[in-house]
Amino acid sequence: MKDISDLEKRLGVSFKDKDLLTTALVHRSYLNEHPDFRLPQNERLEFLGDAVLELVVTEYLYEHYPNPEGELTNWRAALVNAIMLSQVAKELEIEDYLYLSRGEAKDAGTKARQYILANAFEAVIGSMYLDGGYEVCKGFIGDKLLTRLPYILEHQLYLDPKSRFQEAAQEKTGITPTYRVISESGPDHAKDFVVGVFLGGDQVATGEGTSKQEAQVDAAQRALKVKGW
């Protein structure tokens, strides 16, 4: 485990109570293996940080954009979803400081790790709020997250991948994408689906998920990359 002062430098925030920041990095799986660990897991801080994050982003959008509520809601969702938050957490190298069970530590790169990272990012904001207050959080979120909004707007990342792929496909080829289940496996309570996305008779990409909808979204996301759209 690295020195937490190095993480403070990456965050650009100095903590009076270092234990608050450390707690934000403790996944519940770690405590299953280390029940005598002196700090609790991070889910309460995540709960708090989620609310602070949403308020800071909402306030910023309200103050800087006169757009209608529906658009602002979509933009906010693009900023605070698990994909975006886990990406920012990775760039800040938060992953290197997480307290994880041996099993979880091996699962780098999985969707489960993405959610752990996103949740840890929110927990860090929660710890920041308790340690330094709202203005500290506002500065951090403004610097690390809100700076990504122009890119999101320029590339219409606030639209879900299926909508983006459909719009691009219709504009560039005149064809509306279709989706077809390629395979499904697993018991009824834990199915895994593989779905193909097609333009006419051509399969552009496949996606995986625990529901048909999730697999379609994954396929659309991959198709956007395949086509360079």
C-alpha positions as CSV (number, residue, x, y, z in Angstrom):
1,M,0.0,0.0,0.0
2,K,1.4,3.4,-1.0
3,D,1.8,6.3,1.3
4,I,-1.5,8.1,1.5
5,S,0.2,11.5,1.3
6,D,1.1,10.7,-2.3
7,L,-2.6,10.3,-3.0
8,E,-3.4,13.6,-1.3
9,K,-0.9,15.2,-3.8
10,R,-2.7,13.6,-6.7
11,L,-6.1,14.8,-5.4
12,G,-4.7,18.2,-4.7
13,V,-6.3,18.2,-1.3
14,S,-4.6,17.9,2.1
15,F,-6.6,16.2,4.8
16,K,-6.5,17.2,8.5
17,D,-7.9,13.7,9.4
18,K,-6.0,11.2,7.3
19,D,-8.2,8.4,8.6
20,L,-11.2,9.9,6.8
21,L,-9.4,9.5,3.5
22,T,-8.2,6.0,4.3
23,T,-11.7,5.0,5.2
24,A,-12.9,6.1,1.8
25,L,-10.6,3.5,0.3
26,V,-11.8,0.5,2.4
27,H,-14.0,-1.9,0.4
28,R,-16.3,-4.1,2.5
29,S,-14.6,-7.2,1.1
30,Y,-11.3,-6.3,2.8
31,L,-13.0,-6.3,6.2
32,N,-14.3,-9.9,5.6
33,E,-10.7,-11.0,5.5
34,H,-9.4,-8.4,8.1
35,P,-12.2,-8.1,10.7
36,D,-9.8,-6.5,13.1
37,F,-8.9,-3.6,10.8
38,R,-9.2,-0.4,12.8
39,L,-11.4,1.5,10.3
40,P,-14.9,0.9,8.8
41,Q,-15.7,0.2,5.2
42,N,-16.5,3.1,2.8
43,E,-20.2,2.8,2.0
44,R,-21.4,5.5,4.4
45,L,-18.9,7.9,3.0
46,E,-20.0,6.9,-0.5
47,F,-23.6,7.7,0.4
48,L,-22.6,11.2,1.6
49,G,-20.2,11.8,-1.3
50,D,-22.8,10.9,-3.9
51,A,-25.1,13.6,-2.6
52,V,-22.3,16.2,-2.4
53,L,-21.2,15.3,-6.0
54,E,-24.7,15.6,-7.4
55,L,-25.3,19.0,-5.7
56,V,-22.0,20.5,-6.9
57,V,-22.6,19.3,-10.5
58,T,-26.3,20.4,-10.4
59,E,-25.3,23.9,-9.0
60,Y,-22.7,24.3,-11.7
61,L,-25.0,23.4,-14.6
62,Y,-27.8,25.6,-13.2
63,E,-25.5,28.6,-12.9
64,H,-23.7,28.2,-16.3
65,Y,-26.3,26.9,-18.7
66,P,-29.8,28.2,-19.4
67,N,-30.9,24.9,-21.0
68,P,-34.1,23.1,-20.0
69,E,-34.2,20.7,-17.1
70,G,-34.3,17.6,-19.3
71,E,-31.0,18.5,-21.0
72,L,-29.3,19.4,-17.8
73,T,-30.4,16.1,-16.3
74,N,-28.8,14.2,-19.2
75,W,-25.6,16.2,-18.9
76,R,-25.4,15.6,-15.2
77,A,-25.9,11.8,-15.7
78,A,-23.1,11.8,-18.2
79,L,-20.8,13.4,-15.7
80,V,-21.6,11.3,-12.6
81,N,-22.1,7.8,-14.1
82,A,-19.9,4.9,-13.0
83,I,-18.0,4.9,-16.3
84,M,-16.9,8.5,-16.0
85,L,-16.2,8.4,-12.2
86,S,-14.2,5.2,-12.5
87,Q,-12.2,6.7,-15.3
88,V,-11.4,9.8,-13.2
89,A,-10.5,7.5,-10.3
90,K,-8.1,5.5,-12.5
91,E,-6.4,8.7,-13.7
92,L,-5.9,9.8,-10.1
93,E,-4.5,6.3,-9.3
94,I,-7.0,5.8,-6.5
95,E,-7.1,2.1,-7.5
96,D,-3.5,1.7,-6.1
97,Y,-4.7,2.7,-2.7
98,L,-7.8,0.6,-2.3
99,Y,-8.2,-1.9,0.5
100,L,-9.6,-5.0,-1.3
101,S,-9.9,-8.7,-0.5
102,R,-7.5,-11.0,-2.3
103,G,-10.4,-12.0,-4.7
104,E,-11.4,-8.5,-5.5
105,A,-7.8,-7.4,-6.0
106,K,-7.4,-10.0,-8.8
107,D,-10.5,-8.7,-10.7
108,A,-8.9,-5.6,-12.2
109,G,-10.5,-4.4,-15.4
110,T,-13.9,-6.0,-14.7
111,K,-17.2,-4.2,-14.5
112,A,-17.3,-5.0,-10.8
113,R,-14.0,-3.1,-10.4
114,Q,-15.4,-0.2,-12.4
115,Y,-18.2,0.1,-9.8
116,I,-15.8,-0.2,-6.9
117,L,-13.7,2.6,-8.3
118,A,-16.7,4.8,-8.9
119,N,-18.0,4.2,-5.4
120,A,-14.5,4.9,-4.0
121,F,-14.4,8.2,-5.9
122,E,-17.7,9.2,-4.3
123,A,-16.5,8.1,-0.9
124,V,-13.4,10.2,-1.3
125,I,-15.7,13.2,-1.9
126,G,-17.6,12.3,1.2
127,S,-14.4,12.2,3.2
128,M,-13.3,15.5,1.7
129,Y,-16.7,17.1,2.7
130,L,-16.3,16.0,6.3
131,D,-12.7,17.0,6.5
132,G,-12.7,20.3,4.6
133,G,-16.3,21.3,3.8
134,Y,-18.3,22.1,0.7
135,E,-15.9,24.6,-0.9
136,V,-13.1,22.1,-0.9
137,C,-15.3,19.5,-2.7
138,K,-16.5,22.2,-5.1
139,G,-12.9,23.0,-6.1
140,F,-11.9,19.3,-6.4
141,I,-15.0,18.4,-8.5
142,G,-14.6,21.5,-10.7
143,D,-11.0,20.6,-11.4
144,K,-11.2,16.9,-11.9
145,L,-14.7,16.3,-13.3
146,L,-16.5,19.5,-14.6
147,T,-13.6,20.2,-16.9
148,R,-14.8,17.2,-19.0
149,L,-18.2,18.7,-19.8
150,P,-17.1,20.5,-23.0
151,Y,-15.9,17.1,-24.4
152,I,-19.1,15.4,-23.3
153,L,-21.2,18.1,-25.1
154,E,-19.0,18.1,-28.2
155,H,-19.2,14.4,-28.7
156,Q,-22.8,14.0,-27.4
157,L,-21.8,11.6,-24.8
158,Y,-24.9,12.5,-22.8
159,L,-26.9,10.4,-25.2
160,D,-26.9,6.7,-24.5
161,P,-24.8,4.6,-26.8
162,K,-27.8,3.1,-28.6
163,S,-29.1,6.5,-29.5
164,R,-25.7,7.8,-30.5
165,F,-25.1,4.8,-32.8
166,Q,-28.6,5.0,-34.3
167,E,-28.2,8.7,-35.1
168,A,-24.7,8.2,-36.6
169,A,-25.8,5.2,-38.6
170,Q,-28.8,6.9,-40.1
171,E,-26.8,10.0,-40.9
172,K,-23.9,8.2,-42.5
173,T,-25.5,5.1,-44.0
174,G,-29.2,5.7,-44.0
175,I,-29.7,2.4,-42.2
176,T,-31.3,1.9,-38.8
177,P,-29.3,-0.6,-36.6
178,T,-30.9,-3.8,-35.5
179,Y,-30.0,-6.0,-32.6
180,R,-30.1,-9.8,-32.4
181,V,-29.3,-12.2,-29.5
182,I,-26.3,-14.4,-30.6
183,S,-26.3,-16.5,-27.5
184,E,-27.4,-16.8,-23.9
185,S,-26.0,-18.9,-21.1
186,G,-26.3,-19.4,-17.3
187,P,-29.2,-20.2,-15.0
188,D,-32.4,-18.1,-15.2
189,H,-31.4,-15.9,-12.2
190,A,-28.0,-15.1,-13.6
191,K,-28.2,-15.1,-17.4
192,D,-25.4,-13.8,-19.7
193,F,-26.4,-12.5,-23.1
194,V,-24.3,-11.9,-26.2
195,V,-26.0,-9.5,-28.6
196,G,-25.0,-8.5,-32.1
197,V,-25.7,-5.1,-33.7
198,F,-26.2,-5.1,-37.4
199,L,-26.4,-2.5,-40.2
200,G,-28.5,-4.3,-42.8
201,G,-27.0,-7.8,-43.0
202,D,-23.5,-6.8,-41.7
203,Q,-22.7,-7.5,-38.1
204,V,-20.7,-4.5,-36.8
205,A,-20.0,-5.6,-33.2
206,T,-21.2,-7.8,-30.3
207,G,-21.8,-6.9,-26.7
208,E,-22.3,-8.8,-23.5
209,G,-24.5,-8.2,-20.5
210,T,-26.7,-9.7,-17.8
211,S,-29.8,-8.5,-19.7
212,K,-30.6,-8.1,-23.4
213,Q,-30.7,-4.3,-22.9
214,E,-27.3,-4.2,-21.2
215,A,-25.8,-6.3,-24.0
216,Q,-27.4,-4.1,-26.6
217,V,-25.9,-1.0,-25.0
218,D,-22.5,-2.7,-24.8
219,A,-22.8,-3.7,-28.5
220,A,-23.7,-0.1,-29.5
221,Q,-20.7,1.2,-27.5
222,R,-18.3,-1.2,-29.3
223,A,-19.9,-0.5,-32.7
224,L,-19.2,3.3,-32.2
225,K,-15.5,2.4,-31.6
226,V,-15.4,0.0,-34.6
227,K,-16.8,2.6,-36.9
228,G,-14.9,5.5,-35.4
229,W,-18.1,7.4,-34.8
